[in-house]
Amino acid sequence: MEINSLKNEFKSIFKKFNELCREVSEKNNLKKQELLQKLINDFYSYFSNKGYRIISGENKYTAEKNDFEISLIFNDDDTFLLEIPQKDVTYSLEIRAGYDAQKMIFWKHPLTYKAEFLMINGNVDEFLGEITDLEVLKKLYQNLHENILHYEQTLKNYDEVDFVYSFLDSNIEITDFTDIMEKHLQFDQ
C-alpha cells in the first residue's frame, strides 16, 4: 500500500476514533457527576444524622455543631477539599476512575511519532505530514485500529467502569463517604 493512501485511510478511521473518545469522555463525565452528587448527599446525611447543622454555599458545604465545623469545598469537577479549621487540617481528594477502570478508559496505545502526540480533534494532518516511513505509519495504523477495538469494548462493557474517591497522590480508593470520615480520617466528633 502506498503511504498517501494509508494516510488517507488513517484520517478516515481516526474520525471514528474521535467519536468513540467523545462517547467515553461523556460517559466518564456523567459517572463523575453522579459520584459528586452522591458525595454531597452523603455529606448531608452523615452530618445531619450526627446532629450537625448544614450550610450550603457556592461550591462549599459546611457542617456545624457547637464550636466545631467541617467543610466540603469543590475546586473543580474532579477535586475537593475536606477542611477542619479547628484542627487546622485540610485533606485534598479527587474523583477518578478506579485502577481497574483506568485500563478501560485510557487509550490502549499512545499515538506518537518523534515525540509528537496525536491529539483528539487536533493535529492529524500535521502529525501525518511528518511521517515518511511506511512501516512507521503501518504501526501507527495498527495501534489506532487496536485503540478503536479497545474503546468499542469499553463502551460495550461500560457498566464495569467505576469511579472512586481518592486522596490526592495516594493509591487509596474509597467508594463510601462514611469510609472517608471514619476509616481514613478517624472522625469522631
FILUMLUM-315701 format. One record per residue (C-alpha): residue number from 1; residue in three letters; x, y negated, z negated. Coordinates in Angstrom, 3 decimals. Layout:
! residues N
[NUM, 'ALA', [X, Y, Z]]
...
END
This chain:
! residues 189
[1, 'MET', [0.000, 0.000, 0.000]]
[2, 'GLU', [1.251, -3.449, 0.874]]
[3, 'ILE', [1.920, -5.834, -2.027]]
[4, 'ASN', [-0.524, -8.561, -0.902]]
[5, 'SER', [-3.461, -6.173, -0.607]]
[6, 'LEU', [-2.633, -4.744, -4.035]]
[7, 'LYS', [-2.542, -8.292, -5.440]]
[8, 'ASN', [-5.998, -8.914, -3.970]]
[9, 'GLU', [-7.290, -5.677, -5.453]]
[10, 'PHE', [-5.735, -6.632, -8.802]]
[11, 'LYS', [-7.520, -10.008, -8.731]]
[12, 'SER', [-10.788, -8.295, -7.956]]
[13, 'ILE', [-10.665, -5.850, -10.831]]
[14, 'PHE', [-9.238, -8.490, -13.153]]
[15, 'LYS', [-12.586, -10.297, -12.791]]
[16, 'LYS', [-14.292, -7.167, -14.096]]
[17, 'PHE', [-11.820, -7.033, -16.982]]
[18, 'ASN', [-12.569, -10.689, -17.797]]
[19, 'GLU', [-16.252, -9.834, -18.066]]
[20, 'LEU', [-15.540, -6.866, -20.342]]
[21, 'CYS', [-13.328, -9.069, -22.530]]
[22, 'ARG', [-16.114, -11.627, -22.788]]
[23, 'GLU', [-18.588, -8.920, -23.839]]
[24, 'VAL', [-16.240, -7.526, -26.502]]
[25, 'SER', [-15.495, -11.036, -27.773]]
[26, 'GLU', [-19.211, -11.853, -28.051]]
[27, 'LYS', [-19.856, -8.661, -29.984]]
[28, 'ASN', [-16.886, -9.389, -32.253]]
[29, 'ASN', [-18.182, -12.889, -32.976]]
[30, 'LEU', [-21.638, -11.538, -33.742]]
[31, 'LYS', [-20.233, -8.977, -36.194]]
[32, 'LYS', [-18.111, -11.663, -37.866]]
[33, 'GLN', [-21.149, -13.946, -38.207]]
[34, 'GLU', [-23.179, -11.098, -39.715]]
[35, 'LEU', [-20.435, -10.370, -42.252]]
[36, 'LEU', [-20.112, -14.077, -43.023]]
[37, 'GLN', [-23.852, -14.324, -43.727]]
[38, 'LYS', [-23.625, -11.187, -45.862]]
[39, 'LEU', [-20.798, -12.824, -47.819]]
[40, 'ILE', [-22.920, -15.906, -48.525]]
[41, 'ASN', [-25.912, -13.777, -49.537]]
[42, 'ASP', [-23.754, -11.565, -51.762]]
[43, 'PHE', [-22.144, -14.629, -53.386]]
[44, 'TYR', [-25.624, -15.960, -54.228]]
[45, 'SER', [-26.837, -12.594, -55.537]]
[46, 'TYR', [-23.716, -11.777, -57.517]]
[47, 'PHE', [-23.595, -15.060, -59.391]]
[48, 'SER', [-27.361, -15.567, -59.711]]
[49, 'ASN', [-27.610, -12.165, -61.381]]
[50, 'LYS', [-24.955, -13.300, -63.882]]
[51, 'GLY', [-26.903, -16.452, -64.757]]
[52, 'TYR', [-24.912, -18.939, -62.668]]
[53, 'ARG', [-26.451, -21.967, -61.020]]
[54, 'ILE', [-25.632, -22.021, -57.293]]
[55, 'ILE', [-24.939, -25.301, -55.492]]
[56, 'SER', [-24.555, -25.280, -51.743]]
[57, 'GLY', [-22.932, -27.946, -49.647]]
[58, 'GLU', [-21.374, -28.201, -46.234]]
[59, 'ASN', [-19.166, -25.098, -45.850]]
[60, 'LYS', [-18.996, -24.746, -49.656]]
[61, 'TYR', [-20.979, -22.752, -52.182]]
[62, 'THR', [-20.300, -23.211, -55.895]]
[63, 'ALA', [-21.454, -21.070, -58.800]]
[64, 'GLU', [-21.518, -22.921, -62.157]]
[65, 'LYS', [-22.145, -21.693, -65.691]]
[66, 'ASN', [-21.224, -23.581, -68.847]]
[67, 'ASP', [-17.822, -25.144, -68.115]]
[68, 'PHE', [-16.814, -22.586, -65.515]]
[69, 'GLU', [-17.156, -22.697, -61.754]]
[70, 'ILE', [-16.074, -20.713, -58.731]]
[71, 'SER', [-16.399, -21.913, -55.144]]
[72, 'LEU', [-16.626, -20.139, -51.829]]
[73, 'ILE', [-15.203, -22.507, -49.197]]
[74, 'PHE', [-15.141, -21.818, -45.462]]
[75, 'ASN', [-12.146, -23.082, -43.495]]
[76, 'ASP', [-13.266, -21.778, -40.114]]
[77, 'ASP', [-15.110, -18.808, -38.663]]
[78, 'ASP', [-12.572, -16.287, -39.920]]
[79, 'THR', [-11.087, -17.575, -43.180]]
[80, 'PHE', [-12.450, -18.628, -46.528]]
[81, 'LEU', [-11.242, -19.515, -49.990]]
[82, 'LEU', [-12.365, -18.435, -53.419]]
[83, 'GLU', [-11.390, -21.275, -55.705]]
[84, 'ILE', [-11.450, -21.220, -59.507]]
[85, 'PRO', [-10.465, -24.729, -60.645]]
[86, 'GLN', [-10.366, -23.917, -64.381]]
[87, 'LYS', [-7.728, -21.264, -63.738]]
[88, 'ASP', [-6.006, -23.381, -61.069]]
[89, 'VAL', [-6.276, -20.440, -58.669]]
[90, 'THR', [-7.267, -20.225, -55.029]]
[91, 'TYR', [-7.480, -16.988, -53.071]]
[92, 'SER', [-7.335, -17.036, -49.280]]
[93, 'LEU', [-9.287, -14.360, -47.481]]
[94, 'GLU', [-10.238, -13.609, -43.919]]
[95, 'ILE', [-12.863, -11.744, -41.979]]
[96, 'ARG', [-11.172, -9.499, -39.457]]
[97, 'ALA', [-11.526, -6.202, -37.677]]
[98, 'GLY', [-10.608, -3.225, -39.799]]
[99, 'TYR', [-7.385, -1.467, -38.861]]
[100, 'ASP', [-9.186, 1.416, -37.160]]
[101, 'ALA', [-11.331, -1.030, -35.192]]
[102, 'GLN', [-8.321, -3.064, -34.044]]
[103, 'LYS', [-7.300, -0.211, -31.753]]
[104, 'MET', [-10.670, -0.605, -30.061]]
[105, 'ILE', [-10.915, -4.378, -29.707]]
[106, 'PHE', [-7.378, -5.229, -28.614]]
[107, 'TRP', [-6.072, -4.582, -25.131]]
[108, 'LYS', [-4.534, -1.178, -24.696]]
[109, 'HIS', [-1.664, -2.646, -22.663]]
[110, 'PRO', [-0.453, -6.249, -22.570]]
[111, 'LEU', [-0.199, -7.525, -19.012]]
[112, 'THR', [3.200, -9.170, -18.866]]
[113, 'TYR', [5.858, -9.967, -16.318]]
[114, 'LYS', [9.140, -11.760, -17.089]]
[115, 'ALA', [7.878, -12.973, -20.479]]
[116, 'GLU', [4.667, -14.311, -18.900]]
[117, 'PHE', [1.443, -13.011, -20.386]]
[118, 'LEU', [-1.606, -12.797, -18.141]]
[119, 'MET', [-4.392, -14.633, -19.923]]
[120, 'ILE', [-8.111, -14.037, -19.670]]
[121, 'ASN', [-9.761, -16.626, -17.412]]
[122, 'GLY', [-6.348, -18.039, -16.738]]
[123, 'ASN', [-3.294, -17.758, -14.666]]
[124, 'VAL', [-3.885, -14.677, -12.472]]
[125, 'ASP', [-2.878, -16.347, -9.155]]
[126, 'GLU', [0.223, -17.922, -10.649]]
[127, 'PHE', [1.059, -14.726, -12.510]]
[128, 'LEU', [0.763, -12.531, -9.411]]
[129, 'GLY', [2.582, -15.097, -7.268]]
[130, 'GLU', [5.769, -14.416, -9.235]]
[131, 'ILE', [5.710, -10.669, -8.577]]
[132, 'THR', [7.634, -9.442, -5.531]]
[133, 'ASP', [8.328, -5.847, -6.598]]
[134, 'LEU', [5.590, -3.431, -5.503]]
[135, 'GLU', [6.452, -0.906, -8.249]]
[136, 'VAL', [6.104, -3.560, -10.946]]
[137, 'LEU', [2.730, -4.558, -9.530]]
[138, 'LYS', [1.602, -0.926, -9.375]]
[139, 'LYS', [2.435, -0.504, -13.072]]
[140, 'LEU', [0.538, -3.682, -13.972]]
[141, 'TYR', [-2.396, -2.485, -11.869]]
[142, 'GLN', [-2.367, 0.842, -13.702]]
[143, 'ASN', [-2.250, -0.947, -17.067]]
[144, 'LEU', [-5.135, -3.198, -16.056]]
[145, 'HIS', [-7.168, -0.190, -14.991]]
[146, 'GLU', [-6.447, 1.521, -18.332]]
[147, 'ASN', [-7.486, -1.670, -20.158]]
[148, 'ILE', [-10.788, -1.619, -18.287]]
[149, 'LEU', [-11.423, 2.019, -19.201]]
[150, 'HIS', [-10.436, 1.237, -22.795]]
[151, 'TYR', [-12.878, -1.679, -23.068]]
[152, 'GLU', [-15.662, 0.289, -21.395]]
[153, 'GLN', [-15.189, 2.912, -24.127]]
[154, 'THR', [-15.074, 0.181, -26.768]]
[155, 'LEU', [-18.415, -1.205, -25.590]]
[156, 'LYS', [-19.911, 2.269, -25.390]]
[157, 'ASN', [-18.846, 3.024, -28.976]]
[158, 'TYR', [-19.054, -0.488, -30.403]]
[159, 'ASP', [-21.079, 0.674, -33.407]]
[160, 'GLU', [-17.817, 2.159, -34.710]]
[161, 'VAL', [-16.174, -1.288, -34.857]]
[162, 'ASP', [-16.160, -2.550, -38.421]]
[163, 'PHE', [-15.159, -5.949, -39.722]]
[164, 'VAL', [-13.870, -6.353, -43.263]]
[165, 'TYR', [-12.741, -8.924, -45.788]]
[166, 'SER', [-9.022, -9.046, -46.453]]
[167, 'PHE', [-6.694, -11.198, -48.494]]
[168, 'LEU', [-4.533, -13.136, -46.039]]
[169, 'ASP', [-1.252, -11.408, -45.306]]
[170, 'SER', [-2.328, -8.190, -47.008]]
[171, 'ASN', [-3.264, -4.717, -45.864]]
[172, 'ILE', [-6.171, -4.517, -48.280]]
[173, 'GLU', [-9.530, -4.014, -46.567]]
[174, 'ILE', [-12.648, -4.821, -48.563]]
[175, 'THR', [-16.231, -4.265, -47.446]]
[176, 'ASP', [-18.119, -5.480, -50.506]]
[177, 'PHE', [-18.163, -8.838, -52.316]]
[178, 'THR', [-18.507, -7.144, -55.710]]
[179, 'ASP', [-15.255, -5.282, -54.996]]
[180, 'ILE', [-13.535, -8.590, -54.239]]
[181, 'MET', [-14.659, -10.027, -57.556]]
[182, 'GLU', [-14.367, -7.078, -59.909]]
[183, 'LYS', [-11.783, -4.778, -58.402]]
[184, 'HIS', [-9.345, -7.209, -56.826]]
[185, 'LEU', [-9.803, -10.433, -58.798]]
[186, 'GLN', [-10.857, -8.716, -62.035]]
[187, 'PHE', [-13.519, -11.357, -62.518]]
[188, 'ASP', [-15.096, -11.098, -65.980]]
[189, 'GLN', [-16.988, -14.341, -66.562]]
END
